[in-house]
Amino acid sequence: MPAAAAATLDSRDLALLRLLDSDARASLAELGCAVRLSKSAVAQRITRLEKEGFIDGYYAVIDSSRLGYLSFRVYLKFYKTSPRRESEIIDFLLGDERVWWLGRIEGEWDAGFVVWVRDLYDFRNFWLKFLSKFRPGIGRHVISPYVKLAHFSGGREAGVVGEGPKIAIDETDRKVLRAVSANARDGVTALAAKTGLRPAVVKYRLKQLVRKGVVQRFRAKINSAKLGLSLYKVEFYLDDWSKLAALRAFAGGFPSLVYVDETIGGGDFEAEFNLASQQELRALVAQFKKRFSFSIREITYVVYSEVLKYSYFPS
C-alpha cells in the first residue's frame, strides 16, 4: 500500500474497500461479519471513506452487448493544438451521450475514448461528425472495436462485458438499470422511489437482470488516485499465440489487475493494472518477460493520467 494511503487507512478500511468493490450491495451485517465490526461501526467507516473521497459512488457492471450495443475504442494524438482547442475536443466528447469512457493519456497518445453504438454505420456517423469539427487538430488515431472487457477485483474476475446473447428488455427494466447504475448501493426501497415502481417490482426485475447476465456485478467506484495509484494499460504482442490463455491466467494472479481488454486491432493481449509507480510497472513487466520470454515479441504501455468520464448505462 502506498505511504499516502497507509497514513489514512487501516487494514479494516482496506478490507471494506475490497469487499464493496466485490459486491457493492453487501449488507452492513455481511460487511461487519467479514471485518469483525458492528453494523454501526461499518456504516461510520463507509461514510468516512465516502466523505474523504476514497469511494466516489457505486455502480452496476452492465453487459451492454446483451442490450444490442457495440463498443469502439479510439486513441488520439493531437496535432498543432492549443490548450483551448484541446479543451473543445474534450468538451465535445464529454457532452456526447454515446461516449461512455474518456481519459487523458501520457506518452504515445494524448486522449482515448470509447463509444456505444448500435452498428458499424452508427459509429461511422459519429466519427464523421467528430472529424468534421476537429480534423485539423487530430494527428494520428487508432480505432479498435471492443470484443470483450473483463473486470477484475482483488485478482478475481468481477464481470465480463461483451459476447453475451442479446436480451430483450422493456422500459421498466431500463428504469431499474438506470437507477442501479447511478447508485448500486441503494436499497430496494430507495430504487423504487427513484423509478416510481413498487419495491416488489424492483426486486424481481433486478434479480432477473442479474440472472440473465445483463447485470454482471455491483461494484464500488474506488478512487485509485487517492490510494496513490495510476492506471497502466500494458499491451503484449506475441510470437506464440498458443500461450494466450496462459498469459491471461498469469495476469489474473496479480491483485493489481483491473481489466483485461480484447479488441480487434489492438494488442494481442491487453491488461490494465493499478500501480503505484514506474518501478512497479518495470517489476511487473519483468515477471511477464521471465515467464513468457520466448512467446512475447514486444510489450508497450500507456498511462491514463486522468479519467474524465465513465458512464455505466447507455442512454
C-alpha positions as a Markdown table, in Angstrom:
| # | Residue | x | y | z |
|---|---|---|---|---|
| 1 | Met | 0.0 | 0.0 | 0.0 |
| 2 | Pro | 1.4 | 3.5 | -0.9 |
| 3 | Ala | 2.5 | 5.6 | 2.1 |
| 4 | Ala | -0.1 | 8.3 | 1.5 |
| 5 | Ala | -2.9 | 5.7 | 1.9 |
| 6 | Ala | -1.2 | 4.0 | 4.8 |
| 7 | Ala | -1.2 | 7.2 | 6.7 |
| 8 | Thr | -5.0 | 7.4 | 6.4 |
| 9 | Leu | -6.4 | 3.9 | 6.1 |
| 10 | Asp | -6.1 | 0.9 | 8.3 |
| 11 | Ser | -6.4 | -2.8 | 7.4 |
| 12 | Arg | -10.2 | -2.8 | 8.0 |
| 13 | Asp | -10.7 | 0.3 | 5.8 |
| 14 | Leu | -8.8 | -1.5 | 3.0 |
| 15 | Ala | -10.8 | -4.7 | 3.6 |
| 16 | Leu | -14.1 | -2.7 | 3.3 |
| 17 | Leu | -12.9 | -1.2 | 0.0 |
| 18 | Arg | -12.2 | -4.6 | -1.3 |
| 19 | Leu | -15.5 | -6.1 | -0.1 |
| 20 | Leu | -17.6 | -3.2 | -1.5 |
| 21 | Asp | -15.7 | -3.4 | -4.8 |
| 22 | Ser | -16.6 | -7.1 | -5.0 |
| 23 | Asp | -20.2 | -6.6 | -4.0 |
| 24 | Ala | -21.5 | -3.0 | -3.5 |
| 25 | Arg | -24.9 | -4.3 | -2.4 |
| 26 | Ala | -23.5 | -6.3 | 0.5 |
| 27 | Ser | -25.4 | -5.5 | 3.7 |
| 28 | Leu | -23.9 | -3.9 | 6.8 |
| 29 | Ala | -24.3 | -7.1 | 8.6 |
| 30 | Glu | -22.4 | -9.1 | 5.9 |
| 31 | Leu | -19.6 | -6.5 | 5.8 |
| 32 | Gly | -19.4 | -6.4 | 9.6 |
| 33 | Cys | -19.1 | -10.1 | 9.9 |
| 34 | Ala | -16.3 | -10.1 | 7.3 |
| 35 | Val | -14.2 | -7.3 | 9.1 |
| 36 | Arg | -15.4 | -8.2 | 12.6 |
| 37 | Leu | -17.1 | -4.9 | 13.4 |
| 38 | Ser | -20.6 | -3.9 | 14.4 |
| 39 | Lys | -23.0 | -2.6 | 11.7 |
| 40 | Ser | -22.9 | 0.9 | 13.1 |
| 41 | Ala | -19.0 | 0.9 | 13.1 |
| 42 | Val | -19.1 | -0.3 | 9.4 |
| 43 | Ala | -21.6 | 2.4 | 8.5 |
| 44 | Gln | -19.4 | 5.0 | 10.1 |
| 45 | Arg | -16.3 | 3.8 | 8.2 |
| 46 | Ile | -18.1 | 3.7 | 4.9 |
| 47 | Thr | -19.4 | 7.2 | 5.4 |
| 48 | Arg | -15.9 | 8.4 | 6.2 |
| 49 | Leu | -14.4 | 6.7 | 3.1 |
| 50 | Glu | -17.1 | 8.4 | 1.0 |
| 51 | Lys | -16.5 | 11.8 | 2.6 |
| 52 | Glu | -12.8 | 11.6 | 2.2 |
| 53 | Gly | -13.1 | 10.6 | -1.4 |
| 54 | Phe | -11.8 | 7.1 | -1.3 |
| 55 | Ile | -15.2 | 5.9 | -2.6 |
| 56 | Asp | -16.8 | 8.1 | -5.4 |
| 57 | Gly | -20.0 | 6.0 | -5.6 |
| 58 | Tyr | -21.3 | 2.6 | -6.6 |
| 59 | Tyr | -22.3 | 1.2 | -10.0 |
| 60 | Ala | -23.5 | -1.9 | -11.8 |
| 61 | Val | -21.3 | -3.6 | -14.3 |
| 62 | Ile | -23.8 | -3.9 | -17.2 |
| 63 | Asp | -23.1 | -6.0 | -20.2 |
| 64 | Ser | -24.1 | -3.6 | -22.9 |
| 65 | Ser | -23.6 | -6.2 | -25.6 |
| 66 | Arg | -26.7 | -8.0 | -24.3 |
| 67 | Leu | -28.7 | -4.8 | -24.9 |
| 68 | Gly | -27.5 | -4.7 | -28.5 |
| 69 | Tyr | -24.6 | -2.3 | -28.3 |
| 70 | Leu | -21.2 | -2.4 | -29.8 |
| 71 | Ser | -18.2 | -0.5 | -28.4 |
| 72 | Phe | -15.4 | 1.2 | -30.4 |
| 73 | Arg | -12.2 | 2.5 | -28.7 |
| 74 | Val | -10.3 | 5.4 | -30.2 |
| 75 | Tyr | -6.8 | 6.7 | -29.3 |
| 76 | Leu | -6.0 | 10.3 | -30.4 |
| 77 | Lys | -2.8 | 12.2 | -30.8 |
| 78 | Phe | -3.4 | 15.9 | -31.0 |
| 79 | Tyr | -1.8 | 17.9 | -33.8 |
| 80 | Lys | -0.8 | 21.6 | -33.5 |
| 81 | Thr | -3.5 | 22.2 | -31.0 |
| 82 | Ser | -3.7 | 24.9 | -28.3 |
| 83 | Pro | -4.9 | 24.1 | -24.8 |
| 84 | Arg | -8.1 | 25.9 | -25.7 |
| 85 | Arg | -8.7 | 23.7 | -28.8 |
| 86 | Glu | -7.9 | 20.5 | -26.8 |
| 87 | Ser | -10.5 | 21.6 | -24.3 |
| 88 | Glu | -13.0 | 22.0 | -27.1 |
| 89 | Ile | -12.3 | 18.4 | -28.2 |
| 90 | Ile | -12.6 | 17.1 | -24.7 |
| 91 | Asp | -15.8 | 19.0 | -24.0 |
| 92 | Phe | -17.4 | 17.6 | -27.2 |
| 93 | Leu | -16.6 | 14.1 | -26.1 |
| 94 | Leu | -17.8 | 14.7 | -22.6 |
| 95 | Gly | -21.1 | 16.0 | -23.9 |
| 96 | Asp | -21.9 | 13.2 | -26.3 |
| 97 | Glu | -24.0 | 10.6 | -24.7 |
| 98 | Arg | -22.6 | 7.8 | -26.8 |
| 99 | Val | -19.1 | 8.3 | -25.3 |
| 100 | Trp | -19.1 | 6.1 | -22.2 |
| 101 | Trp | -15.4 | 6.3 | -21.3 |
| 102 | Leu | -12.9 | 9.2 | -21.8 |
| 103 | Gly | -9.4 | 9.7 | -20.4 |
| 104 | Arg | -6.2 | 11.7 | -20.8 |
| 105 | Ile | -3.2 | 9.6 | -21.7 |
| 106 | Glu | 0.5 | 10.1 | -21.1 |
| 107 | Gly | 3.1 | 9.1 | -23.8 |
| 108 | Glu | 2.3 | 7.9 | -27.3 |
| 109 | Trp | -1.3 | 9.2 | -27.2 |
| 110 | Asp | -3.0 | 12.3 | -25.7 |
| 111 | Ala | -6.5 | 11.0 | -25.2 |
| 112 | Gly | -8.6 | 7.9 | -25.5 |
| 113 | Phe | -12.4 | 7.3 | -25.5 |
| 114 | Val | -14.9 | 4.5 | -26.1 |
| 115 | Val | -18.3 | 4.9 | -27.6 |
| 116 | Trp | -21.5 | 2.9 | -27.6 |
| 117 | Val | -23.1 | 2.4 | -31.0 |
| 118 | Arg | -25.8 | 0.1 | -32.5 |
| 119 | Asp | -23.8 | -0.9 | -35.5 |
| 120 | Leu | -20.8 | 0.0 | -37.8 |
| 121 | Tyr | -22.8 | 2.6 | -39.6 |
| 122 | Asp | -23.8 | 4.3 | -36.3 |
| 123 | Phe | -20.1 | 4.6 | -35.5 |
| 124 | Arg | -19.3 | 5.9 | -38.9 |
| 125 | Asn | -21.9 | 8.7 | -38.4 |
| 126 | Phe | -20.4 | 9.6 | -35.0 |
| 127 | Trp | -16.8 | 9.6 | -36.4 |
| 128 | Leu | -17.7 | 11.7 | -39.4 |
| 129 | Lys | -19.4 | 14.2 | -37.1 |
| 130 | Phe | -16.3 | 14.3 | -34.9 |
| 131 | Leu | -13.9 | 14.7 | -37.8 |
| 132 | Ser | -16.0 | 17.5 | -39.4 |
| 133 | Lys | -15.4 | 19.5 | -36.2 |
| 134 | Phe | -11.9 | 18.6 | -35.2 |
| 135 | Arg | -9.9 | 17.0 | -38.1 |
| 136 | Pro | -7.2 | 19.7 | -38.3 |
| 137 | Gly | -6.4 | 19.1 | -34.6 |
| 138 | Ile | -6.1 | 15.4 | -34.9 |
| 139 | Gly | -2.8 | 13.8 | -35.9 |
| 140 | Arg | -2.6 | 10.0 | -35.6 |
| 141 | His | -5.5 | 8.0 | -34.4 |
| 142 | Val | -6.3 | 4.3 | -33.9 |
| 143 | Ile | -9.8 | 2.8 | -33.9 |
| 144 | Ser | -10.3 | -0.7 | -32.3 |
| 145 | Pro | -13.7 | -2.5 | -32.0 |
| 146 | Tyr | -14.1 | -3.9 | -28.5 |
| 147 | Val | -14.8 | -7.6 | -28.3 |
| 148 | Lys | -14.8 | -8.1 | -24.6 |
| 149 | Leu | -13.9 | -6.3 | -21.4 |
| 150 | Ala | -13.3 | -8.4 | -18.3 |
| 151 | His | -13.4 | -6.6 | -14.9 |
| 152 | Phe | -11.2 | -7.8 | -12.0 |
| 153 | Ser | -11.2 | -7.1 | -8.3 |
| 154 | Gly | -8.5 | -8.3 | -6.0 |
| 155 | Gly | -7.3 | -10.8 | -8.6 |
| 156 | Arg | -10.7 | -12.3 | -9.3 |
| 157 | Glu | -12.9 | -11.8 | -12.3 |
| 158 | Ala | -15.7 | -9.3 | -11.4 |
| 159 | Gly | -17.9 | -9.3 | -14.5 |
| 160 | Val | -17.5 | -9.6 | -18.3 |
| 161 | Val | -18.8 | -7.1 | -20.9 |
| 162 | Gly | -19.1 | -8.5 | -24.4 |
| 163 | Glu | -20.1 | -11.5 | -26.4 |
| 164 | Gly | -23.3 | -12.0 | -24.4 |
| 165 | Pro | -26.5 | -13.1 | -26.1 |
| 166 | Lys | -28.9 | -10.2 | -26.9 |
| 167 | Ile | -31.6 | -9.9 | -24.2 |
| 168 | Ala | -34.9 | -8.1 | -24.8 |
| 169 | Ile | -35.7 | -5.5 | -22.0 |
| 170 | Asp | -38.6 | -3.1 | -21.6 |
| 171 | Glu | -38.9 | 0.4 | -20.1 |
| 172 | Thr | -39.4 | -1.0 | -16.6 |
| 173 | Asp | -36.0 | -2.8 | -16.9 |
| 174 | Arg | -34.5 | 0.4 | -18.2 |
| 175 | Lys | -35.7 | 2.3 | -15.2 |
| 176 | Val | -34.2 | -0.2 | -12.9 |
| 177 | Leu | -30.9 | -0.3 | -14.8 |
| 178 | Arg | -30.6 | 3.4 | -14.9 |
| 179 | Ala | -31.3 | 3.8 | -11.2 |
| 180 | Val | -28.9 | 1.0 | -10.0 |
| 181 | Ser | -26.2 | 2.3 | -12.4 |
| 182 | Ala | -26.4 | 5.7 | -10.7 |
| 183 | Asn | -26.1 | 4.1 | -7.2 |
| 184 | Ala | -25.7 | 0.4 | -6.9 |
| 185 | Arg | -25.8 | 0.5 | -3.1 |
| 186 | Asp | -29.3 | 1.9 | -2.9 |
| 187 | Gly | -31.7 | -0.4 | -1.3 |
| 188 | Val | -34.9 | -1.7 | -3.0 |
| 189 | Thr | -37.0 | 1.0 | -1.3 |
| 190 | Ala | -34.7 | 3.8 | -2.5 |
| 191 | Leu | -34.6 | 2.4 | -6.0 |
| 192 | Ala | -38.4 | 2.1 | -6.0 |
| 193 | Ala | -38.7 | 5.8 | -5.0 |
| 194 | Lys | -36.3 | 6.8 | -7.8 |
| 195 | Thr | -38.1 | 4.8 | -10.5 |
| 196 | Gly | -41.7 | 5.2 | -9.5 |
| 197 | Leu | -42.0 | 1.4 | -9.3 |
| 198 | Arg | -43.2 | -0.8 | -6.4 |
| 199 | Pro | -40.4 | -2.3 | -4.3 |
| 200 | Ala | -41.5 | -5.8 | -5.2 |
| 201 | Val | -41.2 | -5.0 | -8.9 |
| 202 | Val | -37.8 | -3.5 | -8.5 |
| 203 | Lys | -36.6 | -6.5 | -6.5 |
| 204 | Tyr | -37.9 | -9.0 | -9.1 |
| 205 | Arg | -36.7 | -7.1 | -12.1 |
| 206 | Leu | -33.2 | -6.6 | -10.7 |
| 207 | Lys | -33.0 | -10.3 | -9.8 |
| 208 | Gln | -33.9 | -11.3 | -13.4 |
| 209 | Leu | -31.4 | -8.8 | -14.9 |
| 210 | Val | -28.7 | -10.4 | -12.8 |
| 211 | Arg | -29.9 | -13.9 | -13.7 |
| 212 | Lys | -29.9 | -13.1 | -17.4 |
| 213 | Gly | -26.4 | -11.6 | -17.2 |
| 214 | Val | -27.4 | -8.1 | -18.1 |
| 215 | Val | -26.1 | -7.0 | -14.7 |
| 216 | Gln | -22.8 | -8.7 | -14.1 |
| 217 | Arg | -21.7 | -7.3 | -10.8 |
| 218 | Phe | -22.2 | -4.4 | -8.4 |
| 219 | Arg | -19.0 | -2.5 | -7.6 |
| 220 | Ala | -17.7 | 0.5 | -5.8 |
| 221 | Lys | -16.1 | 3.4 | -7.6 |
| 222 | Ile | -12.7 | 3.3 | -5.8 |
| 223 | Asn | -10.7 | 6.5 | -6.2 |
| 224 | Ser | -7.3 | 4.9 | -7.1 |
| 225 | Ala | -5.6 | 8.3 | -7.2 |
| 226 | Lys | -6.4 | 8.8 | -3.5 |
| 227 | Leu | -4.7 | 5.5 | -2.9 |
| 228 | Gly | -1.6 | 6.7 | -4.7 |
| 229 | Leu | -2.2 | 4.5 | -7.8 |
| 230 | Ser | -2.3 | 5.1 | -11.5 |
| 231 | Leu | -3.9 | 3.0 | -14.2 |
| 232 | Tyr | -1.4 | 1.4 | -16.7 |
| 233 | Lys | -2.5 | -0.4 | -19.8 |
| 234 | Val | 0.1 | -2.9 | -20.9 |
| 235 | Glu | -0.1 | -4.3 | -24.4 |
| 236 | Phe | 1.5 | -7.6 | -25.3 |
| 237 | Tyr | 2.4 | -8.6 | -28.9 |
| 238 | Leu | 3.0 | -12.3 | -29.3 |
| 239 | Asp | 5.0 | -14.7 | -31.4 |
| 240 | Asp | 3.3 | -17.7 | -29.9 |
| 241 | Trp | -0.5 | -17.4 | -29.8 |
| 242 | Ser | -0.8 | -20.7 | -28.1 |
| 243 | Lys | 0.3 | -19.0 | -24.9 |
| 244 | Leu | -2.6 | -16.5 | -24.9 |
| 245 | Ala | -4.6 | -18.5 | -22.3 |
| 246 | Ala | -1.6 | -19.0 | -20.1 |
| 247 | Leu | -0.8 | -15.3 | -20.3 |
| 248 | Arg | -4.3 | -14.3 | -19.2 |
| 249 | Ala | -4.1 | -16.8 | -16.3 |
| 250 | Phe | -0.8 | -15.4 | -15.3 |
| 251 | Ala | -2.1 | -11.8 | -15.4 |
| 252 | Gly | -5.1 | -12.9 | -13.2 |
| 253 | Gly | -2.6 | -13.7 | -10.4 |
| 254 | Phe | -1.8 | -10.0 | -9.9 |
| 255 | Pro | -4.1 | -8.3 | -7.3 |
| 256 | Ser | -3.4 | -5.1 | -9.2 |
| 257 | Leu | -5.2 | -6.3 | -12.3 |
| 258 | Val | -8.2 | -4.2 | -13.1 |
| 259 | Tyr | -9.2 | -5.0 | -16.7 |
| 260 | Val | -8.4 | -7.4 | -19.5 |
| 261 | Asp | -9.4 | -6.0 | -22.9 |
| 262 | Glu | -10.0 | -7.9 | -26.0 |
| 263 | Thr | -10.0 | -5.8 | -29.2 |
| 264 | Ile | -9.6 | -6.1 | -32.9 |
| 265 | Gly | -6.6 | -4.1 | -34.0 |
| 266 | Gly | -5.1 | -3.5 | -30.5 |
| 267 | Gly | -2.5 | -5.6 | -28.7 |
| 268 | Asp | -2.7 | -9.4 | -28.9 |
| 269 | Phe | -3.2 | -9.3 | -25.1 |
| 270 | Glu | -4.1 | -6.1 | -23.2 |
| 271 | Ala | -4.2 | -5.9 | -19.4 |
| 272 | Glu | -4.7 | -2.8 | -17.2 |
| 273 | Phe | -3.1 | -2.6 | -13.7 |
| 274 | Asn | -3.4 | -0.1 | -10.8 |
| 275 | Leu | 0.2 | 0.6 | -9.9 |
| 276 | Ala | 2.0 | 3.0 | -7.6 |
| 277 | Ser | 5.0 | 3.8 | -9.7 |
| 278 | Gln | 7.0 | 3.2 | -12.9 |
| 279 | Gln | 9.2 | 0.9 | -10.7 |
| 280 | Glu | 6.2 | -1.3 | -10.0 |
| 281 | Leu | 5.5 | -1.4 | -13.7 |
| 282 | Arg | 9.0 | -2.4 | -14.6 |
| 283 | Ala | 8.9 | -5.2 | -11.9 |
| 284 | Leu | 5.6 | -6.4 | -13.3 |
| 285 | Val | 6.8 | -6.4 | -16.9 |
| 286 | Ala | 9.9 | -8.3 | -15.8 |
| 287 | Gln | 7.8 | -11.1 | -14.4 |
| 288 | Phe | 5.9 | -11.5 | -17.6 |
| 289 | Lys | 9.2 | -11.5 | -19.6 |
| 290 | Lys | 10.7 | -14.1 | -17.3 |
| 291 | Arg | 7.6 | -16.3 | -17.6 |
| 292 | Phe | 7.0 | -15.9 | -21.3 |
| 293 | Ser | 10.4 | -15.0 | -22.6 |
| 294 | Phe | 10.1 | -16.9 | -25.9 |
| 295 | Ser | 6.5 | -16.0 | -26.6 |
| 296 | Ile | 6.4 | -12.3 | -26.3 |
| 297 | Arg | 7.5 | -10.2 | -29.3 |
| 298 | Glu | 7.0 | -6.8 | -27.8 |
| 299 | Ile | 5.5 | -5.0 | -24.8 |
| 300 | Thr | 4.2 | -1.4 | -24.8 |
| 301 | Tyr | 2.2 | 0.6 | -22.3 |
| 302 | Val | 0.3 | 3.8 | -21.8 |
| 303 | Val | -0.6 | 5.6 | -18.6 |
| 304 | Tyr | -4.1 | 7.0 | -18.0 |
| 305 | Ser | -3.3 | 10.3 | -16.2 |
| 306 | Glu | -6.9 | 11.2 | -15.7 |
| 307 | Val | -10.3 | 9.5 | -16.2 |
| 308 | Leu | -12.7 | 12.3 | -17.2 |
| 309 | Lys | -15.9 | 10.2 | -17.9 |
| 310 | Tyr | -17.2 | 6.8 | -17.2 |
| 311 | Ser | -20.9 | 6.0 | -17.8 |
| 312 | Tyr | -22.4 | 2.8 | -16.8 |
| 313 | Phe | -25.6 | 2.5 | -18.8 |
| 314 | Pro | -26.4 | 3.5 | -22.4 |
| 315 | Ser | -28.8 | 6.4 | -22.5 |
